[in-house]
Amino acid sequence: MSANTIVVGYDGTSGAKAALDEALAMARDIGGSIVAVFAYDRVVIGGENRDLDQVVSERGHAMLEEAQDAAAAAGITLTGRYLEGMAAQTLVDIADEADARMIVVGSYGERPLKSALVGSTPHRLLYLSDRPVLVVRIPGED
């Protein structure tokens, strides 16, 4: 990987799609590539987690395929990574591993107080990352 790599959090939501669109545009402008990350913070509640893990794994891999298709259509190289862990820390770890130029994530419309109280991924990234973090608003979001 290179300093022209952009790491993007991607889970298929409208915020993630806006982030991917912006990452694709930036990668095109700088001649870079993208690492799309679907992070799953596994919940251990005892008993049967296998079914939940399977459903999340299938969804995660489907979302990364969706990102791969969008990148291919734009002529951008994209590597998908499905990883277990808290989203913000996982994105930082992958950005460090790839020596990424920046991390791009979508906004989910959280108000600042709610974000501070419950801790959104973009909010956590600002504290965890030494790299630039771009938070992309959903088009039409107030």
N, C-alpha and C positions, 0 to 999 in steps of 0.2 A: 504494500500500500504506500501511498505517498501523502505529502502535505496537501494534495489536491483532492483528497478523499473527504467526503461529507458523510457523516453518520446521521441517519434519520430514524426516529422512532415511528414504527408503523404498525397499527392494529386495525386498519380498515375503516376507522371512524371518519367523519367529515373533517375533523381537525387533523388527523393523520394524513388524509388525502391532500389537504391544503399544504401541509408540511412537505409531502412528497413532491407535489407540483413545484413548490419553490426550490427544493433541493435539486430537482431535475433541471430547472432553469439555470441555477447557479452552476451546476456541474457542466452544463453545455457551455456557459460563458467562460469557465476557467479550464475547460478540457479535463475535467475531473471525473471521478467515479463515486459511487454511492454504496454505503453499507446500510441496508435496511434492517432494523432490529425489532423483533417481536419478543418482548420480555414478559415472562409469566412468573409472578410471585406465588409459588405453590402454597396452598393453604393445607396445613396438616391439622385435621380435626379428628383423627382416628377413624377407624373403620374403612369404608370403601371410598378411596380417592381415585382409584384406577379409572373409573368411568369419567369423572371430571377431568382428570389429566388427559385422557384420550380425546375428549371433546375439545379441550383447549389446544392440544397439539394439532388436531386436524384443522381447527380454525386458524391457528398461527401459521401453519404451513400454507394454507389456502390464501391467507392475506399476503404472505411473502411472495407467492406465485403471482398474485395480482400486482404487487409492486414491481416484480420482475417483468411482467408483460408491459406495464406502463413505461418502464425504463427502456426496454427493447424497442418499443414504438418510437421513443424519443432518441434512439441511437446512443444511449448511455449505458455503461457497464454498471450493473448492480449485483451485489452479493447479498443474499438474504441470510440472516442469523436468527434462529429460534433458540432462546436461552432462558433458563430458569433463574429468576432473581428479581429484585426490586428494579423497576424500570429506570429510575434516575441513575442508580449506581451501575447498572448494567450498561447503559448508554455511555457513561463516563469511562468505564473499563474498556469497552470496544473502541471508543475514540482514542484512548491512550494506546491501545494495542495497534491501531491502524495509523497512528500519528496523524489523526484527522485534522483538517483545517477548522471544522466547526461541527456542532451538534444542532440539528434542526428538529423541532417538535411542534405539534399543533396546539393551539389554545382551545380550551374546552368551555370558554365562557364563564369561568369561575370569577367571582368578585374577589378583590384583594383580601378582604377579611376572611372569607371562607377558605381561600387558598392558604392563608397563613395559619389558620386553625387546623385544617385537615391535611394540608401539605400536598400540593399538586406536583406532578412530575416537573413541569417547567420551573416552579418555585424551588424545588429541591436541586435541580440542575444548576441554578444560579449559585448555590452554595458549594456544590460538590465539584464543579468543573473548573479547570484552569483554562479551558478553551472557550472561545466565543460560543454563545448559545443564542440561536435565533428562534423566537416563538412566533409562529405564523398564525394570524387570526383567520378564522373561517370566513370566507367571503360572505358579506351581508350580515355578519355578526355585529351587534351594537356594542 
